[in-house]
Amino acid sequence: MKVHYYALLFLFFLFSCKKGSNVTPEPVKSSEKKITSFKFLVAGTEVLGVISDSDKSVKVSVPYGVDIKVLHPVILVSEKATVENTISADFSNPVTYQVIAEDGTKQDYQIYVTVNDPKFSVEPYLGSTFLEAGPGYLLLKGKGFGTVASKVKLILTNTVSLKETKFSTFTSLKDDELGFTIPENFPLAIYNVHLSVDDVALLLPFTLKVLSPTPVIESLNGSILSTTDVLSINGHFFSADPSLIVTLKSKESKYSYVLKYPHKTFLDISSNKIQLPLTDIPAGLYTVQVSLKGLLSTLKDLQVFYQPTQTGEIITIDKSNYTEPYTFRKSDKLKLGVRYVNYDDKVKVKFYPLKGGLVFISDAKITAMGIDGTNIECSLVNVNEGNYKIHIEVGFRDGEPHEQTIKINQSISAL
């Protein structure tokens, strides 16, 4: 009986082993969790990191000028492993990425990003940060600029609109010096300044304010001109702007003749020339000055003289306040606009009766002088009632009578 018992037990174990041999063992999951590649895409170029498995770190050096506060990495890891948080990050401090293996185990990697030193340097800027469009000159000194203008760019960025303007034409370019003249028509604004050499840009630690240029008078077409001449003011940085003013200030009296654009007197205005007639400028000594946007040019001297044939001329007669506009009472002041009268001239108004007879003469007083002529006034107390043609006498020379007839009438009614 014992033999049969052991035989049955043997057969039971034999069949049990055969049945178990059909079970497939569960596969082993990978524990690999390495960063196999780490890179940034910067300006179309791949910048690869150096991976160290010994201390689980990645070191990346990016070109100068790259903003490492916003970089998007491209990370490859071991097969079947994953990595989290591959969005843009601030790499100004070390960033940690965690790699998770298929079996769920984890490994941290520290990412260190450094910025390469630029291939060039700029010395501290000692010049003015307020430069005029046109004559304004920016001089930068440093090292490594090179001498090939196509590889060098000066970039001015408007601090309000953020519009960039790039320049590669320079007044001077040496390996240690760059000179740049602000274009004459460059927009007036405040700018950030970058210098780029071989596509590496350096932000300079100052802002530049571009101002309207000060007008410059280089010459006049003559220092002695007659009232029949046209004055040409030659120079730079003129423009047909509402702020343009040309002033002729008398050196002999308190009077100044101010021409504001767009006064009819201006014949021609360009960036380098202003032309205006001297017809309404009295003879005398003057200084000429141009003002544009509140900026004043230097002064130029000018002497104006009358031609011998020029005599005092009545331009206008101020109307009266009566029912007949050119009828006056003896108590009134007759006010006239005249030309070819100097500030120190003795001026008389002569009254010629239409029907002939006694000519009345009244001394006139200058009340104002301007580019549109000179204003004078005279008393009518000593002028008899009647109809008259009038003209002025300047320096004992009589001018032509004015076309308008005036009337002296004590009984005229007011309006």
PyMOL commands that set and color helices and strands:
alter all, ss='L'
color gray80, all
select helices_A, chain A and resi 2-20+149-151
alter helices_A, ss='H'
color red, helices_A
select strands_A, chain A and resi 35-42+45-48+50-52+57-62+73-77+82-83+95-100+106-115+121-122+130-132+137-143+152-158+164-167+172-174+177-181+190-197+200-211+216-220+224-226+230-236+245-250+256-260+268-270+273-277+284-292+295-296+300-305+313-317+327-328+333-339+347-353+360-370+373-379+386-394+397-398+406-408
alter strands_A, ss='S'
color yellow, strands_A
deselect
rebuild
show_as cartoon
